Amino acid sequence: MNSPVSIPYKSFIQFDRYANQPIFLQIAQQLIQAIARGQLPSGTKLLGTRQLSELLDVHRNTISAVYEDLCAQGWVEVIPNKGTFISSELPLFSGSSSTNFQYPKETGYAFQKSILLDNPYEKINCELSFNDGSPDIRLTQIDDLSRIYSANLKRKINRKKMGYYNHDGSEYLKEQLTQYLQLSRGLAIGTENLLITRSVEMSLYIIAEIILEPMDTVVVADLGYFSANMIFQKAGNKIKTIPVDADGLDTKALADLCAQEPIRMVYVTPQQHYPTTVSLSAQRRLELLQLAKTYGFIIVEDDYDYDFHYEKQPLLPLASNDQAGMVIYVGSFGKSLAPGFRTGFIVAPENIMYEMRKHLGIIDRQGDILMEQALGELIEEGVVDRHLKKSLKEYKFRRDNLADLLEQHFKGLIRFQVPKGGLALWLTWQQPINLYQLSRKCQELNLFLPKNLLYQTPSVCGTRIGFGNLSPNEMEASIKILQQALWKLNA
Protein backbone atom coordinates (compact mmCIF):
# COMPACT_ATOMS: atom_id res chain seq x y z
CA MET A 1 0.00 0.00 0.00
CA ASN A 2 1.81 3.10 -1.26
CA SER A 3 -0.56 5.86 -0.14
CA PRO A 4 -0.66 6.51 3.63
CA VAL A 5 -2.84 9.62 3.57
CA SER A 6 -6.19 7.90 4.16
CA ILE A 7 -5.17 5.99 7.30
CA PRO A 8 -7.24 7.22 10.29
CA TYR A 9 -4.29 7.51 12.70
CA LYS A 10 -6.21 9.51 15.29
CA SER A 11 -8.80 6.75 15.64
CA PHE A 12 -6.26 4.31 17.12
CA ILE A 13 -3.51 6.59 18.49
CA GLN A 14 -4.55 8.12 21.83
CA PHE A 15 -2.07 9.27 24.48
CA ASP A 16 -2.02 11.15 27.76
CA ARG A 17 0.39 14.08 27.83
CA TYR A 18 0.43 14.06 31.66
CA ALA A 19 1.06 10.35 32.17
CA ASN A 20 4.32 9.07 33.66
CA GLN A 21 5.03 7.01 30.54
CA PRO A 22 6.80 8.97 27.78
CA ILE A 23 4.57 10.05 24.86
CA PHE A 24 6.72 8.29 22.26
CA LEU A 25 6.24 4.95 24.07
CA GLN A 26 2.47 5.50 24.30
CA ILE A 27 2.30 6.19 20.55
CA ALA A 28 4.56 3.21 19.77
CA GLN A 29 2.33 0.86 21.79
CA GLN A 30 -0.80 2.20 20.08
CA LEU A 31 0.76 1.55 16.68
CA ILE A 32 1.82 -1.96 17.72
CA GLN A 33 -1.74 -2.73 18.81
CA ALA A 34 -3.08 -1.37 15.51
CA ILE A 35 -0.65 -3.62 13.61
CA ALA A 36 -1.61 -6.65 15.71
CA ARG A 37 -5.31 -5.97 15.13
CA GLY A 38 -4.80 -5.87 11.36
CA GLN A 39 -5.61 -2.17 11.06
CA LEU A 40 -2.16 -1.58 9.58
CA PRO A 41 -1.37 -4.56 7.30
CA SER A 42 2.13 -5.60 6.30
CA GLY A 43 3.53 -3.38 3.57
CA THR A 44 1.53 -0.31 4.62
CA LYS A 45 3.49 2.90 4.20
CA LEU A 46 3.35 5.15 7.26
CA LEU A 47 3.29 8.92 7.20
CA GLY A 48 6.62 10.72 7.34
CA THR A 49 7.80 12.04 10.71
CA ARG A 50 6.89 15.64 9.85
CA GLN A 51 3.39 14.79 8.62
CA LEU A 52 2.54 12.48 11.53
CA SER A 53 3.91 14.92 14.12
CA GLU A 54 1.72 17.70 12.68
CA LEU A 55 -1.30 15.39 12.62
CA LEU A 56 -0.85 14.32 16.27
CA ASP A 57 0.38 17.75 17.41
CA VAL A 58 3.65 16.48 18.87
CA HIS A 59 7.29 17.29 18.20
CA ARG A 60 8.88 15.71 15.16
CA ASN A 61 11.60 14.21 17.34
CA THR A 62 8.87 12.32 19.23
CA ILE A 63 7.73 10.56 16.04
CA SER A 64 11.36 9.88 15.10
CA ALA A 65 11.74 8.14 18.47
CA VAL A 66 8.52 6.17 17.81
CA TYR A 67 9.80 4.88 14.48
CA GLU A 68 13.22 4.04 15.90
CA ASP A 69 11.59 2.00 18.68
CA LEU A 70 9.28 0.18 16.26
CA CYS A 71 12.15 -0.52 13.90
CA ALA A 72 14.28 -1.92 16.74
CA GLN A 73 11.46 -4.30 17.69
CA GLY A 74 10.89 -5.40 14.09
CA TRP A 75 7.45 -3.87 13.58
CA VAL A 76 8.51 -1.50 10.82
CA GLU A 77 11.31 -1.28 8.30
CA VAL A 78 12.83 1.84 6.80
CA ILE A 79 13.54 1.77 3.06
CA PRO A 80 15.92 4.56 2.01
CA ASN A 81 14.38 7.22 -0.22
CA LYS A 82 10.97 5.51 0.03
CA GLY A 83 9.79 5.72 3.62
CA THR A 84 8.75 3.67 6.64
CA PHE A 85 6.66 0.52 6.07
CA ILE A 86 5.01 -2.09 8.26
CA SER A 87 7.30 -5.13 8.23
CA SER A 88 6.46 -8.12 6.06
CA GLU A 89 7.50 -10.47 8.88
CA LEU A 90 6.04 -9.29 12.17
CA PRO A 91 7.24 -10.29 15.67
CA LEU A 92 4.99 -12.17 18.06
CA PHE A 93 2.73 -9.83 19.99
CA SER A 94 2.76 -10.34 23.76
CA GLY A 95 -0.05 -7.93 24.60
CA SER A 96 -3.32 -8.88 26.25
CA SER A 97 -5.73 -11.22 24.44
CA SER A 98 -8.15 -8.37 23.86
CA THR A 99 -5.69 -6.75 21.49
CA ASN A 100 -4.86 -9.94 19.56
CA PHE A 101 -7.67 -9.11 17.18
CA GLN A 102 -8.78 -11.31 14.34
CA TYR A 103 -11.76 -10.58 12.16
CA PRO A 104 -14.52 -13.10 13.03
CA LYS A 105 -14.88 -16.07 10.72
CA GLU A 106 -18.60 -16.42 11.47
CA THR A 107 -21.45 -14.15 12.43
CA GLY A 108 -22.66 -13.97 16.00
CA TYR A 109 -26.25 -14.22 14.82
CA ALA A 110 -28.40 -16.66 12.88
CA PHE A 111 -29.65 -15.99 9.36
CA GLN A 112 -31.52 -17.87 6.67
CA LYS A 113 -29.41 -19.80 4.17
CA SER A 114 -30.55 -20.82 0.70
CA ILE A 115 -29.28 -23.80 -1.25
CA LEU A 116 -31.39 -22.62 -4.18
CA LEU A 117 -28.90 -19.88 -4.97
CA ASP A 118 -25.86 -22.16 -4.91
CA ASN A 119 -24.37 -21.35 -8.29
CA PRO A 120 -22.63 -24.12 -10.27
CA TYR A 121 -20.07 -21.68 -11.68
CA GLU A 122 -16.48 -22.54 -10.85
CA LYS A 123 -13.16 -20.84 -11.29
CA ILE A 124 -10.28 -23.08 -12.25
CA ASN A 125 -7.12 -21.91 -13.98
CA CYS A 126 -6.65 -23.95 -17.13
CA GLU A 127 -5.00 -22.90 -20.36
CA LEU A 128 -8.12 -23.79 -22.36
CA SER A 129 -11.75 -23.50 -21.36
CA PHE A 130 -15.21 -24.27 -22.69
CA ASN A 131 -18.13 -22.02 -21.79
CA ASP A 132 -21.86 -21.98 -22.44
CA GLY A 133 -21.67 -19.70 -25.48
CA SER A 134 -19.91 -16.38 -24.94
CA PRO A 135 -18.54 -14.11 -27.67
CA ASP A 136 -14.82 -13.65 -28.23
CA ILE A 137 -13.73 -10.35 -26.73
CA ARG A 138 -10.78 -10.39 -29.16
CA LEU A 139 -13.26 -9.68 -31.98
CA THR A 140 -14.62 -6.61 -30.21
CA GLN A 141 -14.24 -3.17 -31.74
CA ILE A 142 -12.26 -1.84 -28.78
CA ASP A 143 -11.21 1.33 -30.62
CA ASP A 144 -14.79 2.40 -31.29
CA LEU A 145 -15.89 1.56 -27.75
CA SER A 146 -13.06 3.43 -26.08
CA ARG A 147 -13.39 6.43 -28.43
CA ILE A 148 -17.07 6.96 -27.69
CA TYR A 149 -16.78 6.32 -23.97
CA SER A 150 -13.79 8.65 -23.63
CA ALA A 151 -15.57 11.38 -25.60
CA ASN A 152 -18.58 11.16 -23.28
CA LEU A 153 -16.38 11.40 -20.22
CA LYS A 154 -14.83 14.63 -21.49
CA ARG A 155 -17.99 16.42 -22.56
CA LYS A 156 -19.02 19.18 -20.17
CA ILE A 157 -22.72 18.50 -20.71
CA ASN A 158 -22.25 14.94 -19.43
CA ARG A 159 -20.42 16.18 -16.34
CA LYS A 160 -23.63 17.95 -15.36
CA LYS A 161 -25.64 14.77 -15.96
CA MET A 162 -23.31 12.76 -13.70
CA GLY A 163 -24.54 14.77 -10.71
CA TYR A 164 -28.03 13.28 -11.00
CA TYR A 165 -29.22 10.04 -12.54
CA ASN A 166 -32.79 9.31 -13.47
CA HIS A 167 -33.14 5.69 -12.34
CA ASP A 168 -35.59 5.18 -15.21
CA GLY A 169 -32.50 5.10 -17.45
CA SER A 170 -30.97 7.36 -20.06
CA GLU A 171 -33.68 8.79 -22.31
CA TYR A 172 -31.18 8.93 -25.15
CA LEU A 173 -30.34 5.23 -24.87
CA LYS A 174 -34.03 4.37 -24.55
CA GLU A 175 -34.77 6.25 -27.76
CA GLN A 176 -31.97 4.55 -29.67
CA LEU A 177 -32.67 1.09 -28.26
CA THR A 178 -36.39 1.47 -28.96
CA GLN A 179 -35.65 2.18 -32.63
CA TYR A 180 -33.18 -0.72 -32.71
CA LEU A 181 -35.77 -3.15 -31.32
CA GLN A 182 -38.44 -1.80 -33.67
CA LEU A 183 -36.28 -2.52 -36.70
CA SER A 184 -34.55 -5.74 -35.60
CA ARG A 185 -37.41 -7.40 -33.66
CA GLY A 186 -40.54 -5.90 -35.21
CA LEU A 187 -41.68 -4.55 -31.82
CA ALA A 188 -44.20 -1.71 -32.19
CA ILE A 189 -43.12 -0.02 -28.95
CA GLY A 190 -42.26 3.41 -27.61
CA THR A 191 -39.81 4.48 -24.93
CA GLU A 192 -42.61 4.20 -22.35
CA ASN A 193 -42.53 0.42 -22.95
CA LEU A 194 -38.81 0.03 -22.30
CA LEU A 195 -36.84 -0.34 -19.06
CA ILE A 196 -33.03 -0.43 -18.96
CA THR A 197 -31.54 -2.92 -16.48
CA ARG A 198 -28.07 -4.33 -15.81
CA SER A 199 -28.77 -7.87 -17.03
CA VAL A 200 -31.40 -10.45 -17.93
CA GLU A 201 -31.13 -11.81 -14.39
CA MET A 202 -31.94 -8.39 -12.90
CA SER A 203 -34.89 -8.12 -15.29
CA LEU A 204 -36.23 -11.50 -14.18
CA TYR A 205 -35.77 -10.58 -10.53
CA ILE A 206 -37.83 -7.39 -10.96
CA ILE A 207 -40.53 -9.28 -12.85
CA ALA A 208 -40.71 -11.97 -10.16
CA GLU A 209 -41.01 -9.30 -7.44
CA ILE A 210 -43.96 -7.67 -9.19
CA ILE A 211 -46.06 -10.41 -10.73
CA LEU A 212 -45.41 -13.49 -8.60
CA GLU A 213 -46.86 -14.35 -5.22
CA PRO A 214 -45.60 -17.22 -3.03
CA MET A 215 -46.89 -20.58 -4.25
CA ASP A 216 -47.77 -19.28 -7.73
CA THR A 217 -47.06 -21.89 -10.37
CA VAL A 218 -44.30 -21.03 -12.83
CA VAL A 219 -43.73 -23.23 -15.86
CA VAL A 220 -40.20 -23.65 -17.21
CA ALA A 221 -38.63 -25.97 -19.75
CA ASP A 222 -37.02 -29.29 -18.97
CA LEU A 223 -34.08 -28.75 -19.55
CA GLY A 224 -33.91 -25.02 -18.82
CA TYR A 225 -31.87 -22.01 -17.72
CA PHE A 226 -30.78 -22.65 -14.13
CA SER A 227 -30.33 -18.97 -13.14
CA ALA A 228 -33.91 -18.15 -14.09
CA ASN A 229 -35.18 -21.22 -12.24
CA MET A 230 -33.29 -20.16 -9.10
CA ILE A 231 -34.85 -16.68 -9.21
CA PHE A 232 -38.36 -18.11 -9.41
CA GLN A 233 -37.75 -20.72 -6.73
CA LYS A 234 -36.27 -18.14 -4.40
CA ALA A 235 -39.51 -16.16 -4.74
CA GLY A 236 -41.31 -19.17 -3.23
CA ASN A 237 -42.99 -20.30 -6.41
CA LYS A 238 -43.98 -23.80 -7.46
CA ILE A 239 -41.91 -24.81 -10.48
CA LYS A 240 -43.46 -27.09 -13.08
CA THR A 241 -41.40 -28.38 -16.01
CA ILE A 242 -42.56 -29.01 -19.58
CA PRO A 243 -40.57 -31.14 -22.06
CA VAL A 244 -38.67 -29.64 -24.98
CA ASP A 245 -38.32 -31.42 -28.31
CA ALA A 246 -37.04 -30.51 -31.77
CA ASP A 247 -39.80 -27.89 -32.14
CA GLY A 248 -39.20 -26.27 -28.75
CA LEU A 249 -41.49 -26.17 -25.72
CA ASP A 250 -44.22 -28.84 -25.89
CA THR A 251 -47.39 -26.73 -26.03
CA LYS A 252 -49.67 -29.78 -25.85
CA ALA A 253 -48.13 -30.78 -22.52
CA LEU A 254 -48.55 -27.17 -21.40
CA ALA A 255 -52.23 -27.21 -22.38
CA ASP A 256 -52.75 -30.40 -20.38
CA LEU A 257 -51.11 -28.79 -17.34
CA CYS A 258 -53.25 -25.64 -17.70
CA ALA A 259 -56.37 -27.81 -17.60
CA GLN A 260 -55.24 -29.29 -14.28
CA GLU A 261 -54.18 -26.20 -12.28
CA PRO A 262 -53.83 -22.40 -12.54
CA ILE A 263 -50.60 -21.23 -14.15
CA ARG A 264 -49.30 -17.76 -13.34
CA MET A 265 -46.29 -17.55 -15.65
CA VAL A 266 -44.44 -19.43 -18.40
CA TYR A 267 -40.75 -18.67 -18.99
CA VAL A 268 -39.43 -19.45 -22.47
CA THR A 269 -36.31 -18.87 -24.58
CA PRO A 270 -37.94 -19.37 -27.98
CA GLN A 271 -35.16 -18.17 -30.28
CA GLN A 272 -32.29 -20.35 -29.06
CA HIS A 273 -33.55 -22.53 -26.24
CA TYR A 274 -31.11 -22.84 -23.37
CA PRO A 275 -29.37 -25.29 -23.23
CA THR A 276 -30.47 -27.38 -26.24
CA THR A 277 -30.33 -24.54 -28.85
CA VAL A 278 -33.62 -25.52 -30.57
CA SER A 279 -36.02 -22.83 -31.78
CA LEU A 280 -39.71 -22.69 -30.93
CA SER A 281 -41.58 -23.40 -34.17
CA ALA A 282 -43.95 -20.85 -35.71
CA GLN A 283 -46.94 -23.08 -35.03
CA ARG A 284 -46.08 -23.53 -31.36
CA ARG A 285 -45.55 -19.80 -30.97
CA LEU A 286 -49.12 -19.20 -32.08
CA GLU A 287 -50.34 -21.99 -29.80
CA LEU A 288 -48.46 -20.54 -26.83
CA LEU A 289 -49.96 -17.08 -27.37
CA GLN A 290 -53.44 -18.57 -27.63
CA LEU A 291 -52.96 -20.60 -24.44
CA ALA A 292 -51.86 -17.46 -22.59
CA LYS A 293 -54.96 -15.63 -23.77
CA THR A 294 -57.25 -18.56 -22.88
CA TYR A 295 -55.84 -19.41 -19.45
CA GLY A 296 -54.55 -15.96 -18.45
CA PHE A 297 -50.92 -16.82 -17.73
CA ILE A 298 -48.04 -14.41 -18.38
CA ILE A 299 -45.36 -15.27 -20.92
CA VAL A 300 -41.86 -14.09 -20.04
CA GLU A 301 -39.94 -14.27 -23.30
CA ASP A 302 -36.15 -14.26 -23.01
CA ASP A 303 -34.59 -13.44 -26.40
CA TYR A 304 -31.43 -15.40 -25.58
CA ASP A 305 -28.89 -15.11 -28.44
CA TYR A 306 -31.41 -13.44 -30.76
CA ASP A 307 -28.71 -11.44 -32.57
CA PHE A 308 -26.64 -14.51 -33.47
CA HIS A 309 -28.34 -16.15 -36.45
CA TYR A 310 -26.57 -17.61 -39.50
CA GLU A 311 -28.92 -19.29 -41.95
CA LYS A 312 -31.78 -16.81 -42.46
CA GLN A 313 -33.73 -14.15 -40.64
CA PRO A 314 -35.01 -15.57 -37.34
CA LEU A 315 -38.67 -15.74 -36.43
CA LEU A 316 -39.86 -12.54 -34.81
CA PRO A 317 -40.36 -12.62 -31.05
CA LEU A 318 -43.66 -13.63 -29.48
CA ALA A 319 -43.95 -10.05 -28.23
CA SER A 320 -44.14 -8.74 -31.80
CA ASN A 321 -47.41 -10.66 -32.30
CA ASP A 322 -48.90 -10.13 -28.83
CA GLN A 323 -52.12 -8.12 -28.97
CA ALA A 324 -53.53 -9.27 -25.63
CA GLY A 325 -50.74 -7.83 -23.46
CA MET A 326 -49.67 -11.23 -22.11
CA VAL A 327 -45.96 -11.15 -23.05
CA ILE A 328 -43.10 -9.55 -21.12
CA TYR A 329 -40.03 -9.45 -23.33
CA VAL A 330 -36.56 -9.45 -21.74
CA GLY A 331 -33.12 -9.53 -23.24
CA SER A 332 -29.58 -8.24 -23.22
CA PHE A 333 -28.10 -5.70 -25.58
CA GLY A 334 -24.48 -5.61 -26.69
CA LYS A 335 -23.55 -9.25 -26.12
CA SER A 336 -21.20 -9.03 -29.09
CA LEU A 337 -19.41 -6.11 -27.41
CA ALA A 338 -16.95 -6.09 -24.52
CA PRO A 339 -18.56 -7.23 -21.21
CA GLY A 340 -18.58 -3.73 -19.71
CA PHE A 341 -20.66 -2.43 -22.65
CA ARG A 342 -23.62 -4.77 -22.17
CA THR A 343 -26.95 -4.00 -20.62
CA GLY A 344 -30.32 -5.63 -20.07
CA PHE A 345 -33.81 -4.45 -20.92
CA ILE A 346 -37.48 -5.22 -20.38
CA VAL A 347 -40.29 -4.54 -22.86
CA ALA A 348 -43.82 -4.59 -21.50
CA PRO A 349 -47.12 -2.63 -21.51
CA GLU A 350 -46.93 0.80 -19.95
CA ASN A 351 -49.00 0.12 -16.81
CA ILE A 352 -46.72 -2.64 -15.48
CA MET A 353 -43.66 -0.70 -16.62
CA TYR A 354 -44.59 1.98 -14.10
CA GLU A 355 -44.25 -0.58 -11.29
CA MET A 356 -41.00 -1.92 -12.70
CA ARG A 357 -39.45 1.54 -12.68
CA LYS A 358 -40.24 1.87 -8.98
CA HIS A 359 -38.52 -1.42 -8.19
CA LEU A 360 -35.50 -0.57 -10.33
CA GLY A 361 -35.18 2.69 -8.42
CA ILE A 362 -34.65 0.70 -5.23
CA ILE A 363 -32.06 -1.82 -6.39
CA ASP A 364 -30.17 0.26 -8.98
CA ARG A 365 -30.76 3.92 -8.31
CA GLN A 366 -27.27 5.01 -9.32
CA GLY A 367 -27.24 3.57 -12.82
CA ASP A 368 -24.44 4.26 -15.33
CA ILE A 369 -25.20 7.39 -17.32
CA LEU A 370 -21.89 7.44 -19.19
CA MET A 371 -22.15 3.83 -20.34
CA GLU A 372 -25.77 4.30 -21.40
CA GLN A 373 -24.85 7.42 -23.36
CA ALA A 374 -22.03 5.52 -25.07
CA LEU A 375 -24.32 2.60 -25.93
CA GLY A 376 -26.83 5.00 -27.45
CA GLU A 377 -24.13 6.47 -29.68
CA LEU A 378 -22.94 3.00 -30.68
CA ILE A 379 -26.45 2.29 -31.94
CA GLU A 380 -26.94 5.67 -33.62
CA GLU A 381 -23.58 5.53 -35.43
CA GLY A 382 -24.26 1.98 -36.61
CA VAL A 383 -21.21 0.57 -34.80
CA VAL A 384 -23.18 -2.24 -33.18
CA ASP A 385 -24.81 -3.31 -36.43
CA ARG A 386 -21.55 -3.22 -38.40
CA HIS A 387 -19.64 -5.13 -35.76
CA LEU A 388 -22.38 -7.76 -35.46
CA LYS A 389 -22.51 -8.36 -39.22
CA LYS A 390 -18.75 -8.69 -39.35
CA SER A 391 -18.48 -11.00 -36.34
CA LEU A 392 -21.35 -13.25 -37.51
CA LYS A 393 -19.21 -14.48 -40.40
CA GLU A 394 -16.49 -15.51 -37.97
CA TYR A 395 -18.92 -17.14 -35.54
CA LYS A 396 -20.56 -19.10 -38.37
CA PHE A 397 -17.13 -20.36 -39.39
CA ARG A 398 -16.38 -21.36 -35.79
CA ARG A 399 -19.73 -23.15 -35.48
CA ASP A 400 -19.05 -25.18 -38.61
CA ASN A 401 -15.47 -25.84 -37.55
CA LEU A 402 -16.59 -27.20 -34.18
CA ALA A 403 -19.18 -29.41 -35.89
CA ASP A 404 -16.49 -30.82 -38.22
CA LEU A 405 -14.11 -31.50 -35.31
CA LEU A 406 -16.81 -33.28 -33.34
CA GLU A 407 -17.66 -35.45 -36.33
CA GLN A 408 -14.00 -36.24 -36.81
CA HIS A 409 -13.14 -37.11 -33.19
CA PHE A 410 -16.46 -38.32 -31.73
CA LYS A 411 -18.34 -39.93 -34.60
CA GLY A 412 -20.76 -42.50 -33.23
CA LEU A 413 -20.20 -41.34 -29.65
CA ILE A 414 -22.30 -38.19 -29.65
CA ARG A 415 -25.32 -36.76 -31.41
CA PHE A 416 -25.94 -33.11 -32.19
CA GLN A 417 -27.75 -30.78 -34.56
CA VAL A 418 -25.92 -27.79 -36.00
CA PRO A 419 -27.92 -24.83 -34.64
CA LYS A 420 -29.16 -22.05 -36.90
CA GLY A 421 -28.06 -19.47 -34.38
CA GLY A 422 -26.45 -18.90 -31.01
CA LEU A 423 -22.90 -19.51 -29.86
CA ALA A 424 -23.06 -23.09 -28.56
CA LEU A 425 -23.78 -26.67 -29.58
CA TRP A 426 -25.81 -29.20 -27.61
CA LEU A 427 -24.26 -32.67 -27.49
CA THR A 428 -25.98 -35.84 -26.28
CA TRP A 429 -23.75 -38.79 -25.47
CA GLN A 430 -24.84 -42.08 -27.07
CA GLN A 431 -23.34 -44.19 -24.30
CA PRO A 432 -23.85 -43.29 -20.64
CA ILE A 433 -20.72 -41.77 -19.11
CA ASN A 434 -20.00 -39.93 -15.89
CA LEU A 435 -19.78 -36.33 -17.07
CA TYR A 436 -18.36 -35.06 -13.79
CA GLN A 437 -15.49 -37.54 -13.99
CA LEU A 438 -14.99 -36.49 -17.60
CA SER A 439 -14.73 -32.89 -16.41
CA ARG A 440 -12.04 -33.85 -13.87
CA LYS A 441 -10.05 -35.72 -16.54
CA CYS A 442 -10.23 -32.62 -18.77
CA GLN A 443 -8.95 -30.48 -15.93
CA GLU A 444 -5.96 -32.80 -15.47
CA LEU A 445 -5.16 -32.15 -19.15
CA ASN A 446 -5.46 -28.36 -18.77
CA LEU A 447 -8.99 -27.98 -20.19
CA PHE A 448 -11.73 -26.49 -18.03
CA LEU A 449 -15.14 -28.10 -18.62
CA PRO A 450 -17.43 -26.33 -16.12
CA LYS A 451 -20.11 -28.22 -14.23
CA ASN A 452 -22.81 -25.83 -15.41
CA LEU A 453 -22.32 -27.23 -18.95
CA LEU A 454 -23.02 -30.79 -17.81
CA TYR A 455 -26.56 -32.19 -17.76
CA GLN A 456 -26.75 -35.64 -16.24
CA THR A 457 -30.04 -37.22 -15.18
CA PRO A 458 -31.42 -40.75 -15.50
CA SER A 459 -32.80 -39.78 -18.93
CA VAL A 460 -30.29 -37.16 -20.13
CA CYS A 461 -26.53 -37.22 -20.67
CA GLY A 462 -25.78 -33.97 -22.44
CA THR A 463 -23.16 -31.25 -22.67
CA ARG A 464 -23.45 -27.69 -23.90
CA ILE A 465 -20.26 -26.47 -25.55
CA GLY A 466 -19.71 -22.88 -26.65
CA PHE A 467 -17.66 -22.09 -29.74
CA GLY A 468 -17.76 -18.29 -29.77
CA ASN A 469 -14.77 -17.71 -27.50
CA LEU A 470 -12.39 -20.19 -29.18
CA SER A 471 -10.12 -19.55 -32.13
CA PRO A 472 -9.74 -22.45 -34.60
CA ASN A 473 -6.43 -23.54 -33.03
CA GLU A 474 -7.85 -23.32 -29.50
CA MET A 475 -10.93 -25.23 -30.60
CA GLU A 476 -8.93 -28.06 -32.15
CA ALA A 477 -6.70 -28.34 -29.08
CA SER A 478 -9.74 -28.38 -26.77
CA ILE A 479 -11.52 -31.10 -28.74
CA LYS A 480 -8.40 -33.27 -28.77
CA ILE A 481 -8.10 -32.92 -24.99
CA LEU A 482 -11.77 -33.81 -24.61
CA GLN A 483 -11.13 -36.93 -26.68
CA GLN A 484 -8.07 -37.86 -24.57
CA ALA A 485 -10.09 -37.34 -21.39
CA LEU A 486 -12.78 -39.68 -22.69
CA TRP A 487 -10.15 -42.32 -23.47
CA LYS A 488 -8.75 -42.03 -19.97
CA LEU A 489 -12.23 -42.28 -18.48
CA ASN A 490 -12.96 -45.48 -20.41
CA ALA A 491 -9.52 -47.00 -19.82
Disulfide bonds with the S-S distance in Angstrom:
none
